[in-house]
Amino acid sequence: MQFNNKNYKLSILLVVFNVLLIAITVMTSPINVGASDLSESKDQVDFKNAMDTAPRGLNIDDPAFKLGTFDGNNGEVLRRNDDPTDYSGVLQVTNNVDQISAIWSNFAANNYFDMDKPQTLSMWMYFGRPYPSKDSDNALQVGDGMAFVLQNDPREYGAISTYKNTPAVGETLGVWGADFNNLPDYYSGNFATSEDVAKTAIQNSWAMEFDTFVNRLSMYDQINGKGVSFDLNEQGQHMGNNYPGEAATYNPLYVKRINDSNKKKRYFTLDHRQGNQYMNLTDQNWHHITIKWDPTTHNLTYSLNDKNLDGSWSNVLGYKYTINLDIDKFHFKTADHRLHWGFTGTTGRFTENNFIVFESIPSFINAESHVSIENITSGKPVKENDTVDFGDKLDFIYKLNYVSGTKDWEKILANIDFPSEVSFDSGTIEYDDGTPSETIDLKEISHNNIQHMLKKSLNSTHANALIVLHTTADKAKRSTTVSAKHASFKSDNFIIDDNTPSFRIRTDSLMISTDPSGTINFPNKDTIPDNILIDGSIWYGNGVPIKPSNITVYSKLNDSPSESMKLTKNKDYLTASFLLNIPKSQLHIGTNNLKIYAVSSVALNSVSAPVVLTSREVNISINVDGGLRFGEVSDNVSFQPVNSGYTGEMVPRQDGWHVQVIDGRASGNSWTLQARAHDLINQSGQVLNGNIVYKNVMGKLMPLADLTNIYTNTKDSDASQQIDITESWTDKLGMFLKLTSDSSAGKYSGKIDWVLNDGLPNT
């Protein structure tokens, strides 16, 4: 008997190329990384809280960043914890009084902000908490804050606010000009000008400040030469932005001494442009910010507090603003418009723990994720707040796209939450390089979460990965709203998060479930109990109480007549129950189909017709092995790429070949596997000069132009047997591609037929 013909596509890539490899080494001084040190922080309790709650971030101890090279830089890169496998770096900006810090992207390591390309930055910021200060009778006080800076200052890594060639702390935040000269010059009698203040700032720059200490003093005796007035027009902790090296950023004001109008002081306020006020930054929480640059509009958009600490999108009110930048303010001197980007921060007489954890560096990796849900049953996408029906097949789709960069996005850990209201059926990951897809195994699921390390990297050559989770919406007992679920894709050099849309599952008016459900497998008839018990439940989808006597359950096994039973028992007041017995004697070898559904008939009164509700049909497959069949057979396989090739060359296989045979028959039965290979043809219709051949254990090459016996087996026990013939293949045994002469470069594909025969071949 001959049966179970199977065929599948096979691809071979034939490439003609030459490779010239040039190695270039860039020497640079790395950032020193230290363990977190509580002893150096003035507020040690808050320091510990910051480290204990710090999110995972990028490894920033390589040459990607450089600490500012000015004297007195208090910046330091710390490790998030003591785990030797966790490379997350935490940038400590300040942790005590009278400090100033800066960290800059390192051009030598290709870390820059390219104004000619779309850029996305994301990071976490921590601003500490109010802390008692002896300078204010132990009142709770905070330090000054931090600033995000884009700069083209000639000093490069030495860029910082200065006054009399000394780094200027306090309200400058390390980037603004120093309003420290409030008295007229002794010799000329002239006051400092806006231009004078601008010269002390970081030049050719733009800054966005996160100001936690409001400098709003304006009385004569309060103007003390330490910078105390920049925030005169601001309310509470705030954000603002401007060009620190531009005189127009600083507004000059005078104040006269009371009872002596001849004595004046000049002070300056800062033009904060667009921003936010009345903020609460020093709340001992990590704040996420995403910054996006659009080179076509010259718009920079920031979103603060857009994520929760676990990476999911935040539902709380965040801060979002779009700012148009004048790129001429950077005074570029070359054709490329690349800037140093980084952070500065300061404290004055009050302390503050300021920390940053980076998630992305746009010049290294600029990538995107797009999450969607497809209703396979209806053939429609599931958008925010859409409704699906109970039992619908839903695909959760995660598309990763590498947009640009100088580094591969490698060792990507996909951490995906999916709803508890759906059942996971299977999952795959496909890449755009033509290789076989990865499988996400059921064993990788724990508490509706999947963690899977992608086997391949993404880069400019192979930029896309498609993750698909196949599910069924069959776990909701009643109509319910399914909340958005978080997915993150993390590596040591790039992190991105996304959320699925929220949607609603609409249940049936009459619901039914069984245990077991789906598929029941038995290796042979001897392992089947005398009766298979199916435990069932019936309930109303709207949650009203149920009366068992109103419910009739119908069942049908294979081609036998349908049977019915009137229910008599409750599991609880909302659920009726039934127990269905399937006798072993009614099952046959192979697949047995059991169909079950329920009908509710409720008479509202003696006049009206009863209200009749019918549940959906439950299908249970009871598989009894005892036959001969194919198991897993790979759909797409390939041989290794070759360079032009030569006559007689034997091209080995790539990984991913599987040809499995399952035999559930009794001991002594035999089978034979045959194969036939078709021509390999490229996109232009040219046939490859070569053939697929099989090399047996004797080393004999067997052509496969016709059906050819390649494997036989005889069972030696009654137990079900599974054999994957490819497991015995080696570099000297199995399928090979034998070339007969040169062929044109290209991708060739063809087909192999597998035929499984009951019995041994005739001798």
PyMOL commands that set and color helices and strands:
alter all, ss='L'
color gray80, all
select helices_A, chain A and resi 38-40+44-53+107-109+134-136+156-158+170-172+194-199+247-249+327-330+442-444+525-527+548-550+584-586+725-728
alter helices_A, ss='H'
color red, helices_A
select strands_A, chain A and resi 2-15+33-34+65-67+76-79+89-94+100-105+113-114+119-126+131-133+139-141+145-151+162-163+166-167+205-211+237-242+250-257+260-270+276-279+286-294+299-304+319-324+338-346+354-358+365-375+380-382+386-389+393-405+413-417+423-431+438-440+449-453+464-472+480-482+486-490+495-499+503-506+510-515+519-522+531-540+551-557+563-566+569-572+575-583+590-602+611-614+618-624+628-633+636-643+650-651+659-663+670-677+690-695+701-703+708-714+721-724+734-739+746-758
alter strands_A, ss='S'
color yellow, strands_A
deselect
rebuild
show_as cartoon
